[in-house]
Amino acid sequence: MSTPPQKPAHLPADAFWEDDVWNSGPKDAAGRRVGTWTSWRSSGEVECVEEWGDGTQRLEYRRFHPDGSESQRGAKDLSKDVWTGLMRWTRLDGTLPEDQYWDPDLGEAVRVIEREFDDDGYVMTERMFDAQGRPVGRDGEPLPPRPANVPAEAFYDQDEQGWVLQRSALVTGDLRGERRLWDRNGVLGERSLHEPAGTPREEDTYRSGKLWMSKRWADNGDMVQSFYYGDTDPPAVRSATLYRNEQKDRTETFFDAQGQKLYSVRMEEVGPHHERRYYNERLVFEGISSDDPKQPPTKVEYYDMSGALLVSYASSGGGEGVWTLHDATGAAELTLATDGEHDLNEYDHWDCFLPSFASYEVETTQDDPSSVREAFHQAYEEEVTAAALNRLESSPELVAALGPGSWARVETAFGDGKELPLYVKGVLADDPAIAEYSLERIWPEIEHQNSVYPATYRVATALATMLPLQAARPAVERRVLDFLVAVLQLAYITEARKPYEAWMTAMRPSLGRFVALASGEDETLAHAGAFLMAHAGRGQRAVIEWFARQLQHGATPADRGRAAMGLGMTASKEASRAAFAAAFAAESDPMVRFLLAVLLGSRAKQPAPEWIAAIEPYAIDASPIEDSFAQLAPFFEGDVAAVARANLPDEVLARHMDALIEVMREQDPLSQVDTLETLFSVLFPDGEPERLSEVQRRALRACADVVDACPNFVNHSEVFHEFDLPYDSFELRQLADREDRPARVKKVTKKAAKKSGAKKTAKSGAKKAAKKAGAKRTGAKKAAKKSGAKKAAKKPGAKKTGKKAAKKTGAKKAAKKTGATKAAKTSGARKTRKKAVKKTGAKKSTKKSGAK
């Protein structure tokens, strides 16, 4: 106990020093506090007044700032030893003694906290106010309007970005009873049930207000996690997974939309390195291995639906062994040697012939034994094919084409390219099985989510070098041609200029063959030849003349369209413009006129009215010419309407904004990227305007719906941020509804600097189709279907996490004294509310992360 200071003269004679304050009040015969108790600070101001009654039922207290104003008040049910009713904290300016009981995580503008406790001591709601008495959030910012369907007891939680209705323990944060979470617009996002307190029993997650996932816990710890069809009313279970034995035993059952069971699969971890798999309750696999990966497994067997042995494994020692596929009689049908025993042991992957547990879907129709038999045959065939590939000799010409440098230093999508020369050799094999096997292994290494790598150019250059030698082998030649065309269709293939030009140099010896193919009767080969000729023949007189003749005399609109695109890629800007102008004047087909207008516009400072007239009718609905455009492959693959929009001036596009808004509502998320760029470039070139037109308001509301439908989508957020618009559905709707000038000053966007009468070209994948066509910007980023994937792959860190770090507990000082002072010290600090202890019952299986 601290040494008591000088007692102020106005304090009662019986006042005693305890817990750093003077105390005075009566006690009953049992020594309990009763009646009124008062505490004074050492300087003599009243710190706290407590009303204890008879000392057994109810305590009410009030604490005060040094100026005499109230700092806290609340009540406690003494019979239950819990806080109840309203508890209120008030903070003044400056540094004062009562600040030690104030939650330090609150924003500077917060001056009052109110919490409502139920009869059992759980916090039902909380409210914060600023110095003027206006409701604010924990950060001190004004609260969003409360949606009509959100109960008055629900409070706004910035961490959740929504409204929360729950009961939680003040100090531990344990939840009790039902908890619900709505977003700022009042759309239900989560519902959970906790009974008894801190124990999850039910959890529901909603998407766009529809039930998406639920969890249900049993008393013994078992949990069922269900996913639902998104288009049924009432919600119908799509799949349900039962987790038992601390999730070591998982059974997933699939249902159709009518609730009928389709099939079930089960994975059981019997013990360390001991696993069983079941299909429709039938054992289909058992594997038992050792803790030591160098020791052979004890048992590895697969079974058919009757229980008969289907596949077995026998170790040969030294990490090698033999797989055996058994026929219906149990005899060996096929055998497959392996030297990967140690890896299979180390990663417990003896179920390698079974589908991964995360791969099952409603659409899966093949049972596990059938999948095992198919996988075994495939592995056997691949082994035979790989052996045949390794036996092939490399010709001197191929060795020269592969080059002297080490392929181990060539970057691929997944590492180095040391295996690629083997597969390039396989592409040139006479055996179609070897060629297919090789192509299947080349492609994932040279292309990933439409990204390209040094290996992409190295492989294409080697095969282009070998192409002239394949004239006497039609099947091989066609295979190489198809491969080269496929690589040239990748959206970013021309951006790495040096390796691209080296590849084109390797292609030029084949120009004569390309011309012959383009003039031949085989339509597919003719199109491929023209496309390859357009890439490799830039500046080549014979090639330019061939395309010019086709543009004038092509028998079909598609012939003339491909010729126009080829001419745009090979001839100079001046020469091609003159040819396009002459062809446009003579052309009657609307698709070819559209294409020529696009190409002419890319070669002029301002589009002519007649060019705009040829393009504008298809800015929203391109269906009248889409079938004709499809015949331009491989020169063009994309969204024709996006091409039209990318090649119209903003003042023309402004006439179509409402129609474009409706188009955006129906598009897939990646296609919406181009549309958002167009909308923002026309309507919000400098970010938030000071005055909003009605069409701008409609666009903002539609964009808010897009954000709600696909939250935290990197490709969308990049467009919003580039135009300095909030990537937040609530803020977008607030902006759409505001009347006054924006509260925050907007900086001039990059768009204003870049724009010169046309929308942006650099980021939309549209410029790929434009480059191939010789156009300025076509908007045809393959309907945004590929370039968006690349962005997502390259910038995973840009994705919002959606959750802030948990708040500090704020329980600043331990309570020393009994009564209200102790209560104040405990109740003034807020513990982080646990979010329904959602994840304690089951770590998600690999497929449950939201992709489903």
URWOLIN-V889489 format. One record per helix or strand. SS is the DSSP state (H for helix, E for strand). FROM is the first residue (numbers start at 1). TO is the last residue. Records with the same first field share a line. If there is no record, write none. Layout:
SS = FROM-TO, FROM-TO
This chain:
E = 16-18, 21-24, 27-27, 33-33, 36-40, 46-51, 58-64, 70-77, 82-90, 112-117, 122-129, 135-136, 142-142, 155-157, 162-169, 175-183, 188-194, 200-207, 210-217, 223-228, 237-244, 249-255, 261-271, 274-279, 282-288, 299-303, 309-317, 320-326, 332-338, 411-412, 415-416, 447-448, 451-452
H = 97-101, 341-346, 357-359, 368-391, 396-402, 407-409, 420-427, 432-446, 454-470, 474-488, 497-508, 511-518, 523-536, 541-553, 557-570, 573-586, 590-601, 609-616, 623-630, 640-646, 650-666, 669-683, 694-709, 714-722, 729-737, 750-754, 766-773, 787-794, 796-798, 820-827, 838-840, 846-848
